[in-house]
Amino acid sequence: VNEPNVRSLLFEEHEGSYLAGALAALTSKTGTLGFIGGMDIPLIRRFEMGYAAGVKKINPKAVLKSNYIG
């Protein structure tokens, strides 16, 4: 969109969840973390992928338990 007060953005779903996973790993006291996805669909799988990558970057020995509720 070419308007003075509008900015068009594109982002990858896994980028935000990568940061969330890194933060979770930094604050974990046990090294065991969880991910709960709302539905088992490709979009949420990408969120899980980013989260797991963030966790493993901070703590390669961390255990990640994942599950989906829908």
N, C-alpha and C positions, 0 to 999 in steps of 0.2 A: 504494500500500500504506500503510495507516495503522497502523504499528508504531513503537514508540519508537526502535528502532535501525536503521530502514530508511528510505532516501530514494529516491524514484522520480525519475529524470531522463530528459529527452529532449534530444537534441542533433542538430544538422545535420551531416552527414558532411563538408561542405566547410569547416566552421569550423576544425577542427584542421589540415587540409591547407593552409589559407590561412596559418596561422602558420608551418608548415613551409616553404612557398614564400617567405614574407618572410624567414625566417632564412637560407634558401639564397641568396637574392639579396644579403643583407647580407654573406655570407661569400664570395661568388663573386669571383674575381680576374679572370675573363675576360668575364663578362656572358652566358655561354652556360650554360644549365642543362638538366637532363634530368628527365623523369618516365617511369617504367616502371610500367605497370599490369599486375596479374596476369592479369586477364581483361577483355575488352571487354564490360562489362555496365554498366547505368545507375548502379549504386552507385559503381563505380570511376571512371566518367566524372564523377561529382560530386566525387570526390576530386581528379581532374585539374583540374576547373574552379576549385576553391578554391585549389589549388597555384598555378595560372597567375595567378589574381587577386592572390595574395600577392606573387608575383614581380614582376608589373607595377606594383603599388603602390610597391614599393621602387625598382625600376629600369624605367621605361617603355620603355627601349631594349633591354632584355634579350631574348635569343633563347632560346626554350624548345623543346626537342626532345622529343616524346612518342612512346611506342610501347607496345604491349601484347604480352605473351608467351603469352597463352592464349586 
